[in-house]
């Protein structure tokens, strides 16, 4: 395909692909999402770093790259993940709430707290279980897949519901139907310092109040003005943030409105334009 189309530039998240095409003489850009977990990847990137351009998904990860590899700052661009705003702007709030509440069997007086993410270590499931046991007036809905693709774990609390993985077109409906959205990452997540959660921007687009860990590169996106922050090292801090977000509706509305304003800068279209400008394309 490359031989027939004769591209001017190769862009990839696979360092092996970048290595091959750089050796063939192509201009190449590597998009990095986390530090390399293998020695091969680390060595390849070190050898290539003087000759390629790099797109990082967070400022923290860019700082790591500059401190670790022989690459100049002008060769590294930060482009956070993004969202298609139209997927959320077209939704009707009440119908989304009805769909989600029916799926999780929420009672009329229960607040629905949604967590949309893959169920990996460090994603905060233990915090959710601990909080759920003390907040029976809330129902915690977890939507995502396990690392091994197996069945969802058994909930330890009756007010925790695992919905499993949903079709991509259904995700905005469920996110928009929640009363609160959570990102409870902990330092057990191997990439917590650099991780850019794609769901952050989907959450912000939904205009639903967000409760998030005050940790790592999440602070590049969230602040006290657009989310409820808590310490992931303290379950009580998480519980307090959930209770505050569900009781202070005026402040929650202001935070979610600010999050929606902020996410206007993080559309996929603007991300693409940012990268193209960086590459002078």
N, C-alpha and C positions, 0 to 999 in steps of 0.2 A: 504493500500500500504506500509506504513512504517513497519507494522508488518511482511509483507512478505519479503521485501527487506533488512530489518535490517541495515539501514544506520549507519555509525559511527558518522556523524555530520549533524546537521540541520542548513541550511542557509536560512534566510528569511528577507523580508522587512516588515513583519507583526509582530508587537510586541506581539499580542495575540497568534500567532502561536509559537513564541519563548517561551512565558510563559508556554504554555502547554507542549512543548517538554522538556523544562528545568526541569519542575516538574516530568516528566517521567524519568529523569536521563540522557538525551542526552547532548552531547556537542553541544552548540548552538552559532550561530553568527548572529547578527542583523545588517543589512545594513541600515543606517540612511541617509535620504535625506534632512530633515529639522527638526527644533525643533517641539516638539509635540504640536498639536493644542487643544488637549483634556486633561482634568485632569486625566482620566483613563490611557491614554498612558503615561503621565508624571509619574504617581505613579508606574505603572508597570515597567517602565524602571529604575526608582530609586531603586526599590526592587531587580531587576535582575542584575543591573549593576556590582555588585561585582562578579558575577558568569558566565558572558557571555563575549564573545569577540565582538567587534564592528568594522564595516567598515564604514567610513565616506566619503562622496563624495567631501569634500573640507577641506583644512586645517583650515579655519575659523570655520567650523562646528565642527571639532575635538576640537578646542580650547573651543568652547561653551560647548561641552559635558564634557570636563575635568573640566571646571569651575563650572558646574551645578550639576554634579552627582558624587557619591563616587566611581569612577572608576580609576584605575591606567593607566598611559600613555601607558604602554606596552601592554595593552589590546585593544588599539584603533589603527587602521590602516587607512591611507588615500589612497583611490583609486578613482581618478577622473573617470568620464564617458569616453567612448572611441568611436572608429569608425572602421568600416571595410574598410580599405584603398582600397581594391580591388574593392569596389563599385564605386570608383571615378577614380582609375587609368585606368580602362578599357574604360572610356568615351571619345568620340571625341568632342572637344570643340565647333566646328562650328555647329554640329548638335544639341547640347544642346542649343546653343544660338538661333538657328532657331526655335526650339520648344517653348522656353520661349517667345521670341519676338512675335511669332504668337499668343500665348495664351493671351498675354496682349495687343495686337494690338499696339505695340511700333512703332513709326515712325523711319525712317532711322537715324535721327539725335538725337534721345533720348537715354540717358543712362538708363539702366534698373537696378534699385536698389531693391533687394529682401530681404524680411523679412520672415523667416520661423519659425513660433512658434504658439502656441495656443494663442487665443486672450483674455488673462486675464488682469485684472487691474494691472497696474504697468509694463506692457510689452512694453510701449512706443508708443502706437498707436497715442496718441495725439501729440507726437513729430513728427511723420511721417506726419500727416495731416498738421501740422504747417509748416514743411519744404517744403512739396510738393507745398503749395500755393506760395512759393517764388522761387521755382526751376522748372519752367515749362519745361526746357530742360531735365528733368529727369522724368521717370515714376516709381512709387513706387508700387511694387507688394507684396501683403501680402498673405501668404499661411499658412493656419492653421484653426483650429476650435475654436468656442466660447466655453466657459465653460459650457453653457447650451445645447450645441449641435445644437443651432438654426442657422438661416441663418446669413450670414455675414452682418455687418452693412452697411448702405449706405455711400459711400465715400463722403466726403465734398468737395474734390478737383477732377477735371476731370482727373488728372494724378495719381490718386490712384486707384489701381485695386485689388479687393479681389478675389482670385482664390479658396478659400475654402480649405478643406483638400484633400490631394492627396494620392494615394496609396503609400505604403512605397517604392516600387521599382521605383516609378517615382521621388521621392524626390531628389536623387542625380542628375538627369537630369536637373531639374529646378534650383537647387542650382548652378550647374556648368555652367549654361547658363547665369547667371547674370553678369553685369559689376561691381557691388558692392554688398556686403552683409552687413546687419546691425543687431546689437543687441542693441536696444535703451532702455534697462531697466532703470527704475526710482526707487526712494525710496518709491514709492507707492506699489511696489511689497513687500509683507509681508516678504519674505525670502531673500531680496536683499543682505544682508550681507553674507549669506551662500550658495546662489543658485549656482549650477553648471549647466550651460546650455548645454544640450546634443548637441544642434546645433553648439556650439562653435567648436567642433572637426570635425563635418561634414563640416563646413565652411572652416576650415583650410586645410582639405583634398582636397578641390575643387581647390585650388590655385587661388581663386578669392580674390581681396582685401577686407579687413574687416574693417568696421567702428563700434566701440563698445563703450558703456558707460564706463567711468573710475570710476568703482563702485564695492564695495564689493569683493566677491571672484572671479569675472571676472579677477581681477588683478593677480590672481594666474596663469592664463593661458596667458593673453595678456599683452603686453608692447608696448612701442614706436617702438620696433624693428620688431614686427610682425603684427601690426594693427594700424589703425588711432583711437586715443582715443579722447573722448569729454566729457564735463561735462553734465550730464543729467538734471541738474537744469537750463540749459541755452540753449534755442532753437537755438540761434545764434551760439553757440559752435558746435552744431550738423550740422547746415548748413555749417559752415566753414570747418568742417572735411569732409563733403560730397564733397564740391567744391574742396578741396585740393586733395582728393583721386582721383577724376575724372580728374583733370588737370595735376597733377604731376605723369605721368605714370611710369617714371623710379623708383621713390621712392615707388609707389604702387606695382610695380613688385618685388622690393627687399623685401618689407614687406610680400607680399603673398608667396614669395619663402621661407622666413624665417619661416612663419607660417607652411608651408608644411614640412619643416625640423623638426620643433618642434613637430608636431603632430605624428611623427614616434614613439614617446614615449607613445602615448595614444591610442594604438590599443586595441581592446577587448581582444585579445590573451595575450598581455602583462599585461593587468589589471588582468586577471584570474591568470596568473602566480604569480603576486604580492600578490594576496589574498591567494593563495595556500601556498606560501612561508611563509606568516604571520601566517597561521594556522598550519604550519608544516605538510602539507598533501602532 
